Amino acid sequence: MIPQGFTYSKPNSLPEAMDLLAKDDVKLLAGGMSLIPMMKLRLATPEHLIDLGAISELNSISENLGKLHIGALTTHDTLANSSLIQEKSPLLAETASHIGDIQVRNMGTIGGSTAHADPAADYPASLCALDAQIKLVRKDSQRVVLASEFFIDALTTVLEPDEIITEIIVPVENPKTGTSYKKLRQPASGFAIVGIATRLQLSDGIVSLARIGVTGLGPNGFRATEAENALQNTAATDADINKAITFLDGGVEVNSDIHASSNYRSHVARIYTTRAIKTALARIAC
Ligand SMILES: Cc1cc2nc3c(=O)[nH]c(=O)nc-3n(C[C@H](O)[C@H](O)[C@H](O)COP(=O)(O)OP(=O)(O)OC[C@H]3O[C@@H](n4cnc5c(N)ncnc54)[C@H](O)[C@@H]3O)c2cc1C
């Protein structure tokens, strides 16, 4: 399968990329793990391809004032294996380690995955649970959007055609926070049939922070706020968790496809949420 013909540019700087992005019918290329297959299938037929790969400022990780700034070109493999990320954002490292296979992790990037917003992608669950911020830059302005407001439908985000994701900003995790990512993998691709990210803090044995991010269940990743609220201010007993997971769907239209019916997905999501909550609780440092 051969893509439609296109022009190819590889700018060395963000301003240069912004200028090229002003043309009609342009697509940005990061790891190519989603875009190239779509071009081969002619589901995407851009006239111009802008390869971001030579823009070094998109390929860095830094820490500033309690936040980690992760460049959009950071690969899944780097996130999974960076000792800084493992220590300061263990949820992100754990999530990245679950993506695809080693070839996909070596090429695919957090910016590309976030922009692509596949309903079965892993990061949306964790980015929502982390209250991550996504930095979007255009020629003359920039904005920062919360992950829970960024993903709005299947393959659809608030990203505008003239914007580039430059970085994902996540908090340096408080050592007293327990996190976990649990995923039922589609065996062939590794994509999530359901993926659940949890992030919990306890204060005197009572849940003082509850975050539950969900992917695979609905058209886009989301924060299960009703389930979070049900868990908040409880002792997270089995009864509390059983009650909280009944609110997980939060009114989303649950996906049904050849891999899993909506009933099965909902059932698995509740089981994996229970497991992710219990693992996160067990990981809270005493
Ligand atoms: C066999 C296989 C298995 C996979 N398994 C999984 C899995 O288990 N879990 C999972 O989450 N994912 C999985 N993926 C998807 C993979 O994670 C991709 O890396 C990811 O979806 C896209 O990232 P990319 O860097 O390759 O982006 P690309 O394919 O280069 O781009 C994807 C889209 O994002 C846009 N884009 C890229 N970078 C930016 C940017 N900085 N700003 C704005 N727009 C941008 C592009 O224009 C394009 O529309 C799999 C892919 C394959 C091929």
The ligand as a Tripos MOL2 file, in Angstrom:
@<TRIPOS>MOLECULE
LIG
   53    58     1     0     0
SMALL
NO_CHARGES

@<TRIPOS>ATOM
      1 C1          1.5980   -1.9830   15.8850 C.3       1 LIG1
      2 C2          1.2360   -0.8080   16.7340 C.ar      1 LIG1
      3 C3          0.8740   -1.0010   18.0500 C.ar      1 LIG1
      4 C4          0.5230    0.0850   18.8650 C.ar      1 LIG1
      5 N1          0.1540   -0.1630   20.1510 N.ar      1 LIG1
      6 C5         -0.1850    0.8720   20.9340 C.ar      1 LIG1
      7 C6         -0.5680    0.6660   22.2940 C.ar      1 LIG1
      8 O1         -0.5670   -0.4440   22.8260 O.2       1 LIG1
      9 N2         -0.9010    1.7550   23.0240 N.ar      1 LIG1
     10 C7         -0.8850    3.0360   22.5090 C.ar      1 LIG1
     11 O2         -1.2000    3.9780   23.2190 O.2       1 LIG1
     12 N3         -0.4970    3.2620   21.2380 N.ar      1 LIG1
     13 C8         -0.1450    2.2140   20.4510 C.ar      1 LIG1
     14 N4          0.2420    2.4600   19.1550 N.ar      1 LIG1
     15 C9          0.2640    3.8610   18.6430 C.3       1 LIG1
     16 C10         1.6070    4.4830   18.9710 C.3       1 LIG1
     17 O3          1.6530    4.7480   20.3500 O.3       1 LIG1
     18 C11         1.9050    5.7830   18.2220 C.3       1 LIG1
     19 O4          3.2030    6.1030   18.5990 O.3       1 LIG1
     20 C12         1.0870    7.0070   18.5360 C.3       1 LIG1
     21 O5         -0.2560    6.7630   18.3600 O.3       1 LIG1
     22 C13         1.4050    8.1580   17.5830 C.3       1 LIG1
     23 O6          2.6270    8.7250   17.8850 O.3       1 LIG1
     24 P1          3.6660    9.0780   16.7480 P.3       1 LIG1
     25 O7          4.7560    9.8160   17.3950 O.co2     1 LIG1
     26 O8          4.0230    7.8630   15.9960 O.co2     1 LIG1
     27 O9          2.8150   10.1070   15.8600 O.3       1 LIG1
     28 P2          2.5900   10.2040   14.2840 P.3       1 LIG1
     29 O10         2.0630    8.9210   13.7600 O.co2     1 LIG1
     30 O11         3.7830   10.7820   13.6190 O.co2     1 LIG1
     31 O12         1.4370   11.3170   14.2680 O.3       1 LIG1
     32 C14         0.1450   11.0150   14.7380 C.3       1 LIG1
     33 C15        -0.7410   12.2570   14.5950 C.3       1 LIG1
     34 O13        -0.3320   13.2500   15.5210 O.3       1 LIG1
     35 C16         0.0290   14.4670   14.8170 C.3       1 LIG1
     36 N5          1.1600   15.0100   15.5630 N.ar      1 LIG1
     37 C17         2.3330   14.3670   15.8210 C.ar      1 LIG1
     38 N6          3.1030   15.1220   16.6140 N.ar      1 LIG1
     39 C18         2.4170   16.2670   16.8540 C.ar      1 LIG1
     40 C19         2.6960   17.4380   17.6240 C.ar      1 LIG1
     41 N7          3.8270   17.5910   18.3350 N.pl3     1 LIG1
     42 N8          1.7700   18.4160   17.6460 N.ar      1 LIG1
     43 C20         0.5990   18.2880   16.9590 C.ar      1 LIG1
     44 N9          0.2830   17.2000   16.2290 N.ar      1 LIG1
     45 C21         1.1810   16.1950   16.1720 C.ar      1 LIG1
     46 C22         0.3190   14.0390   13.4090 C.3       1 LIG1
     47 O14         0.1080   15.0850   12.4790 O.3       1 LIG1
     48 C23        -0.6660   12.9060   13.2080 C.3       1 LIG1
     49 O15        -1.9440   13.4330   12.9090 O.3       1 LIG1
     50 C24         0.5890    1.4010   18.3330 C.ar      1 LIG1
     51 C25         0.9890    1.6130   17.0080 C.ar      1 LIG1
     52 C26         1.3140    0.5220   16.2100 C.ar      1 LIG1
     53 C27         1.7600    0.7740   14.8040 C.3       1 LIG1
@<TRIPOS>BOND
     1     1     2 1
     2     2     3 ar
     3     2    52 ar
     4     3     4 ar
     5     4     5 ar
     6     4    50 ar
     7     5     6 ar
     8     6     7 ar
     9     6    13 1
    10     7     8 2
    11     7     9 ar
    12     9    10 ar
    13    10    11 2
    14    10    12 ar
    15    12    13 ar
    16    13    14 ar
    17    14    15 1
    18    14    50 ar
    19    15    16 1
    20    16    17 1
    21    16    18 1
    22    18    19 1
    23    18    20 1
    24    20    21 1
    25    20    22 1
    26    22    23 1
    27    23    24 1
    28    24    25 2
    29    24    26 1
    30    24    27 1
    31    27    28 1
    32    28    29 2
    33    28    30 1
    34    28    31 1
    35    31    32 1
    36    32    33 1
    37    33    34 1
    38    33    48 1
    39    34    35 1
    40    35    36 1
    41    35    46 1
    42    36    37 ar
    43    36    45 ar
    44    37    38 ar
    45    38    39 ar
    46    39    40 ar
    47    39    45 ar
    48    40    41 1
    49    40    42 ar
    50    42    43 ar
    51    43    44 ar
    52    44    45 ar
    53    46    47 1
    54    46    48 1
    55    48    49 1
    56    50    51 ar
    57    51    52 ar
    58    52    53 1
@<TRIPOS>SUBSTRUCTURE
     1 LIG1         1 GROUP 0 **** ****
